[in-house]
């Protein structure tokens, strides 16, 4: 009898494993589900046939539905096609990507830029291209998952430091830098789940003392908390403020040239669709030409925190801490019943016991919508608002 005919179907054990894991997630209120949702202009969303106002989107300037951005994407789609066809090193460098890299570099005050398929892919590629075994990576404990993933893939020694704790960062540099060939500090300009900012001038000063390189993930800062201190490595996305899709790194020409050869998530991945780059380029034009629009999300966030007595917002992101995952889900559902889409954020995205609603403000929101959300939260979760 053959081995195949006598053995069990491995699909059974695979499915049994998946069901067991899902049961555990259900018991802890940590299972994720995709919910059909149609986004529209003016922060509109539709779920289950119900019209909602979304406060869960990172489209901070409402540019994903801006006619000028859509027109630029449509023109590039017609001229260059729907996809890149292959890696940029194989099929060639599409003109919209070249133009966007030049503009991003100029916007960030750098010599050059490099586009990736997404922000996650950018961070998977940058650290492993710059450091490896025998090197040191120091990373803020609240850094995004992709920062940790790229750090782990590099093979360098990875050490976390407490969130924004400069004294600990200095101590770790003093302890480990002497035995490391190279050192890389990873942090974010705006932290995605708390909405606070890194103390970049102080971090860069420490980096200078210890000859450490600094990478700043600017996914949630581009265009809405600028201008500011620039790090040697400025990484970010096209999918938030710029309303498109993709990731980038801005740095010196030498660093960009090195990553063009060594960043696996660039070399071995199909290039960004030209229409995405054209859309982002049109959005960047708007960011630079309309400063009042760029300032609006933070102004609305501060309007919201003032009405609820929360600490003054420092970015368009305001966390409303709830605590347990079940309670955060219940509050999110109660708000949805009142017409607001504010998704619950649960572990492992945030630490156990710190489940929250992450409220994201956009230039597309109206003051009346912001005030109505504040009133609903004050009525539904007065304890959470006071605790925050």
C-alpha positions as CSV (number, residue, x, y, z in Angstrom):
1,X,0.0,0.0,0.0
2,X,1.4,3.4,-0.9
3,X,2.2,6.0,1.8
4,X,-0.4,8.4,0.3
5,X,-3.3,5.9,0.5
6,X,-2.4,4.8,4.1
7,X,-1.9,8.3,5.6
8,X,-4.5,10.7,6.8
9,X,-5.6,13.7,4.8
10,X,-3.4,16.6,6.2
11,X,-6.3,19.0,5.5
12,X,-8.1,17.5,8.5
13,X,-5.3,18.4,10.9
14,X,-4.8,21.8,9.3
15,X,-8.5,22.6,9.7
16,X,-8.6,21.3,13.3
17,X,-5.6,23.5,14.1
18,X,-7.3,26.6,12.6
19,X,-10.6,25.9,14.4
20,X,-8.8,25.5,17.7
21,X,-7.0,28.8,17.3
22,X,-10.2,30.6,16.2
23,X,-12.0,29.3,19.3
24,X,-9.3,30.8,21.5
25,X,-9.5,34.1,19.7
26,X,-13.3,34.1,20.0
27,X,-13.1,33.4,23.8
28,X,-10.8,36.4,24.2
29,X,-12.8,38.7,21.9
30,X,-9.7,39.0,19.7
31,X,-10.9,37.4,16.5
32,X,-10.8,39.7,13.5
33,X,-13.4,39.8,10.7
34,X,-13.5,41.6,7.4
35,X,-16.7,43.7,7.1
36,X,-17.9,44.9,3.7
37,X,-17.7,48.7,3.8
38,X,-18.0,51.2,1.0
39,X,-16.1,54.4,1.5
40,X,-17.2,57.7,0.0
41,X,-16.3,61.3,0.0
42,X,-16.7,63.6,3.0
43,X,-15.8,60.8,5.5
44,X,-18.8,58.8,4.5
45,X,-19.0,55.0,4.8
46,X,-21.7,52.4,4.2
47,X,-22.1,49.1,6.1
48,X,-25.0,46.8,5.8
49,X,-27.0,49.4,4.0
50,X,-26.5,52.0,6.7
51,X,-24.9,55.4,6.1
52,X,-22.1,56.1,8.6
53,X,-19.6,58.9,9.3
54,X,-16.2,57.2,9.5
55,X,-13.6,58.2,12.1
56,X,-11.5,55.1,11.4
57,X,-9.8,56.1,8.2
58,X,-6.2,57.4,7.8
59,X,-7.2,59.5,4.7
60,X,-6.3,62.5,6.8
61,X,-6.9,65.1,4.1
62,X,-9.8,63.4,2.3
63,X,-7.6,63.2,-0.9
64,X,-8.6,59.6,-1.8
65,X,-11.8,61.1,-3.2
66,X,-10.4,64.4,-4.4
67,X,-11.3,64.9,-8.1
68,X,-7.8,66.2,-9.0
69,X,-6.2,63.1,-7.5
70,X,-8.6,60.7,-9.2
71,X,-8.1,62.5,-12.5
72,X,-4.3,62.1,-12.2
73,X,-4.7,58.4,-11.5
74,X,-7.1,57.9,-14.4
75,X,-4.8,59.6,-16.9
76,X,-1.8,57.5,-15.8
77,X,-4.0,54.4,-15.9
78,X,-4.9,55.1,-19.5
79,X,-1.4,55.9,-20.5
80,X,0.7,53.4,-18.6
81,X,-1.7,50.5,-17.9
82,X,-3.1,49.0,-14.7
83,X,0.1,47.3,-13.4
84,X,3.9,47.6,-13.5
85,X,4.4,44.2,-15.0
86,X,7.4,43.2,-13.0
87,X,10.1,44.4,-10.6
88,X,11.2,47.9,-11.5
89,X,14.7,46.6,-12.1
90,X,13.3,44.2,-14.7
91,X,10.5,46.0,-16.6
92,X,12.0,49.5,-16.2
93,X,11.3,52.6,-14.2
94,X,7.9,54.1,-15.0
95,X,7.9,57.9,-15.4
96,X,5.3,58.6,-12.7
97,X,7.4,56.7,-10.2
98,X,10.5,58.7,-11.2
99,X,8.6,62.0,-10.9
100,X,7.1,61.1,-7.5
101,X,10.5,60.1,-6.1
102,X,12.0,63.4,-7.1
103,X,9.2,65.3,-5.5
104,X,9.2,63.3,-2.3
105,X,12.9,63.8,-1.9
106,X,12.5,67.6,-2.4
107,X,9.6,67.7,0.1
108,X,11.7,65.9,2.7
109,X,14.9,67.9,2.0
110,X,16.8,64.8,0.9
111,X,18.9,63.9,-2.1
112,X,16.8,61.0,-3.3
113,X,13.8,58.7,-2.6
114,X,12.8,55.2,-3.4
115,X,9.3,53.9,-3.8
116,X,8.1,50.5,-2.5
117,X,4.9,48.5,-2.9
118,X,3.7,49.5,0.5
119,X,4.9,51.0,3.8
120,X,5.2,47.5,5.3
121,X,7.4,46.4,2.4
122,X,9.6,49.5,2.8
123,X,10.2,48.6,6.5
124,X,10.8,45.0,5.6
125,X,13.5,46.0,3.2
126,X,15.3,49.0,4.8
127,X,16.8,47.6,8.0
128,X,18.1,44.3,6.5
129,X,19.8,46.3,3.7
130,X,21.7,48.5,6.2
131,X,22.5,46.3,9.3
132,X,23.0,42.6,10.0
133,X,24.8,40.2,12.3
134,X,27.1,42.0,14.7
135,X,25.0,45.2,14.5
136,X,22.5,46.8,16.9
137,X,18.9,48.0,16.4
138,X,17.2,50.0,19.2
139,X,13.4,50.3,18.6
140,X,10.7,52.1,20.5
141,X,8.4,49.5,22.1
142,X,5.4,51.1,20.5
143,X,6.9,51.0,17.0
144,X,4.7,49.6,14.2
145,X,4.7,45.8,13.6
146,X,6.6,46.3,10.3
147,X,9.5,48.0,12.0
148,X,9.9,45.0,14.3
149,X,9.5,42.6,11.3
150,X,12.3,44.4,9.4
151,X,14.5,44.5,12.5
152,X,14.1,40.8,13.1
153,X,14.8,39.9,9.5
154,X,18.1,41.9,9.6
155,X,19.8,39.5,11.9
156,X,21.1,42.3,14.1
157,X,20.7,42.4,17.9
158,X,17.3,44.0,18.5
159,X,16.7,45.8,21.8
160,X,13.5,47.6,22.7
161,X,13.4,50.8,24.7
162,X,10.4,52.1,26.7
163,X,8.2,54.4,24.7
164,X,9.9,57.8,24.2
165,X,12.2,57.2,27.1
166,X,15.4,59.1,26.3
167,X,17.2,58.2,29.5
168,X,16.8,54.5,28.7
169,X,17.8,54.9,25.1
170,X,21.0,56.6,26.2
171,X,21.7,53.8,28.7
172,X,21.2,51.2,26.0
173,X,23.4,53.0,23.6
174,X,26.1,53.3,26.3
175,X,25.7,49.6,27.1
176,X,25.6,48.1,23.6
177,X,27.1,50.5,21.1
178,X,30.7,49.7,21.9
179,X,30.4,46.1,20.8
180,X,28.3,46.7,17.7
181,X,29.7,47.5,14.3
182,X,26.8,49.7,13.4
183,X,23.7,50.9,15.2
184,X,20.2,51.9,14.0
185,X,17.5,53.6,16.0
186,X,13.9,53.0,14.8
187,X,11.0,55.2,15.9
188,X,7.9,57.0,14.5
189,X,7.1,60.7,14.0
190,X,3.5,60.1,15.0
191,X,2.7,56.8,16.8
192,X,-0.3,55.2,15.1
193,X,-2.2,53.9,18.2
194,X,-1.6,56.7,20.7
195,X,-1.3,59.7,18.4
196,X,1.7,61.1,20.3
197,X,5.0,62.2,18.7
198,X,8.6,61.0,19.2
199,X,11.1,63.6,20.7
200,X,13.1,63.6,17.5
201,X,15.5,66.4,18.2
202,X,16.7,64.7,21.4
203,X,16.8,61.2,19.7
204,X,18.9,62.6,16.9
205,X,21.3,64.3,19.4
206,X,21.8,61.0,21.1
207,X,22.3,59.3,17.8
208,X,25.0,61.8,17.0
209,X,26.8,61.1,20.3
210,X,27.0,57.4,19.6
211,X,27.3,57.3,15.8
212,X,23.9,55.7,15.4
213,X,21.7,56.0,12.3
214,X,18.0,57.0,12.8
215,X,15.0,55.8,10.8
216,X,11.8,57.7,11.3
217,X,8.5,56.1,10.2
218,X,6.4,59.1,9.1
219,X,3.4,57.1,7.9
220,X,1.0,59.2,10.1
221,X,2.9,62.5,10.0
222,X,3.4,63.4,6.4
223,X,1.6,66.6,5.5
224,X,-0.2,66.9,8.9
225,X,2.4,67.5,11.5
226,X,5.2,69.1,9.4
227,X,7.6,70.8,9.0
228,X,9.9,69.4,11.6
229,X,13.3,67.8,12.4
230,X,14.4,65.4,9.7
231,X,16.2,62.1,10.3
232,X,18.8,60.6,8.0
233,X,16.3,58.0,7.0
234,X,12.7,59.3,6.4
235,X,10.3,56.5,5.6
236,X,6.6,56.8,5.0
237,X,3.5,55.8,3.0
238,X,1.4,57.1,0.2
239,X,-1.8,55.5,1.6
240,X,-2.7,58.0,4.3
241,X,-2.3,61.7,3.8
242,X,-1.7,61.2,0.1
243,X,-4.8,59.1,-0.4
244,X,-3.1,56.5,-2.6
245,X,-1.0,53.4,-2.0
246,X,2.7,52.6,-1.6
247,X,5.7,53.3,0.6
248,X,8.9,55.3,0.3
249,X,12.2,56.1,1.8
250,X,13.9,59.5,1.5
251,X,17.7,59.6,2.2
252,X,21.0,60.4,0.7
253,X,21.7,59.4,-2.9
254,X,24.3,56.8,-1.7
255,X,21.8,55.2,0.7
256,X,19.1,55.1,-2.0
257,X,21.5,53.6,-4.5
258,X,22.5,50.9,-2.0
259,X,18.8,50.0,-1.2
260,X,18.1,49.8,-5.0
261,X,20.5,46.8,-5.1
262,X,20.0,45.3,-1.6
263,X,16.4,45.9,-0.4
264,X,14.8,42.5,-1.1
265,X,11.3,43.9,-0.8
266,X,12.1,46.2,-3.8
267,X,14.3,44.0,-5.9
268,X,12.0,40.9,-5.8
269,X,8.6,42.6,-5.9
270,X,6.5,44.0,-8.7
271,X,6.7,47.7,-8.9
272,X,4.1,50.1,-7.7
273,X,1.3,50.7,-10.3
274,X,1.9,53.9,-12.2
275,X,-1.6,55.2,-11.4
276,X,-0.8,55.0,-7.6
277,X,2.3,57.1,-8.1
278,X,0.5,59.6,-10.2
279,X,-2.3,59.9,-7.6
280,X,0.2,60.5,-4.8
281,X,2.0,63.1,-6.8
282,X,-1.2,65.1,-7.4
283,X,-2.0,64.7,-3.7
284,X,1.5,66.0,-2.7
285,X,0.8,69.1,-4.9
286,X,-2.3,69.8,-2.9
287,X,-0.5,69.2,0.5
288,X,2.1,71.8,-0.4
289,X,-0.3,74.3,-2.0
290,X,-3.1,74.2,0.6
291,X,-1.6,74.6,4.1
292,X,-5.0,75.4,5.6
293,X,-6.3,72.0,4.4
294,X,-3.3,70.3,5.9
295,X,-3.8,72.0,9.3
296,X,-7.5,71.1,9.6
297,X,-7.2,67.5,10.9
298,X,-5.2,68.5,13.9
299,X,-7.5,71.5,14.6
300,X,-10.5,69.1,14.5
301,X,-8.7,66.6,16.8
302,X,-8.1,69.4,19.3
303,X,-11.7,70.5,19.1
304,X,-12.7,67.0,20.0
305,X,-10.3,66.6,22.9
306,X,-11.3,70.0,24.3
307,X,-15.0,69.0,24.3
308,X,-14.3,65.8,26.2
309,X,-11.7,67.2,28.5
310,X,-9.0,64.9,27.1
311,X,-5.3,65.9,26.8
312,X,-4.7,68.3,23.9
313,X,-4.2,66.3,20.7
314,X,-0.8,66.5,19.1
315,X,-1.8,64.7,15.8
316,X,-5.0,63.8,14.0
317,X,-5.2,60.5,16.1
318,X,-6.9,60.5,19.4
319,X,-7.1,57.3,21.5
320,X,-10.1,56.7,23.8
321,X,-8.9,54.1,26.2
322,X,-11.5,51.5,27.2
323,X,-9.6,48.6,28.8
324,X,-10.9,45.2,27.9
325,X,-11.4,44.0,24.4
326,X,-15.1,43.1,25.0
327,X,-15.9,46.6,26.3
328,X,-14.1,48.2,23.4
329,X,-16.1,46.1,20.9
330,X,-19.4,47.0,22.7
331,X,-18.6,50.7,22.6
332,X,-17.7,50.6,19.0
333,X,-21.0,48.8,18.2
334,X,-23.0,51.4,20.3
335,X,-21.4,54.2,18.3
336,X,-22.2,52.5,15.0
337,X,-25.8,52.3,16.0
338,X,-25.7,56.1,16.4
339,X,-24.1,56.5,12.9
340,X,-20.4,56.6,13.6
341,X,-17.7,54.1,12.4
342,X,-15.0,54.0,15.1
343,X,-13.4,50.6,15.1
344,X,-12.1,49.0,18.3
345,X,-8.4,48.4,18.6
346,X,-7.5,45.3,20.6
347,X,-4.4,43.2,21.5
348,X,-2.0,42.3,20.1
349,X,-2.1,45.7,18.2
350,X,-2.1,47.3,21.7
351,X,-1.1,45.9,25.1
352,X,-3.5,43.8,27.1
353,X,-5.8,45.9,29.1
354,X,-5.5,48.9,26.9
355,X,-8.1,48.2,24.2
356,X,-9.4,51.4,22.8
357,X,-11.2,53.3,20.2
358,X,-8.8,55.0,17.8
359,X,-10.4,58.2,16.5
360,X,-8.9,59.5,13.3
361,X,-9.7,63.0,12.1
362,X,-9.8,64.2,8.5
363,X,-10.0,67.5,6.7
364,X,-13.2,65.9,5.2
365,X,-15.0,66.0,8.6
366,X,-17.3,68.9,9.5
367,X,-17.3,70.5,12.9
368,X,-20.8,69.3,13.5
369,X,-19.8,65.7,12.9
370,X,-16.9,66.0,15.4
371,X,-19.2,67.6,18.0
372,X,-21.8,64.9,17.5
373,X,-19.2,62.1,18.1
374,X,-17.9,63.8,21.2
375,X,-21.5,64.1,22.6
376,X,-22.1,60.4,21.8
377,X,-19.0,59.3,23.6
378,X,-19.7,61.4,26.6
379,X,-23.1,59.8,26.8
380,X,-22.0,56.2,26.1
381,X,-18.7,56.0,27.9
382,X,-18.2,58.8,30.5
383,X,-15.8,56.5,32.5
384,X,-13.5,56.0,29.5
385,X,-13.4,59.8,28.8
386,X,-12.6,60.6,32.4
387,X,-10.0,57.9,32.7
388,X,-8.3,59.1,29.6
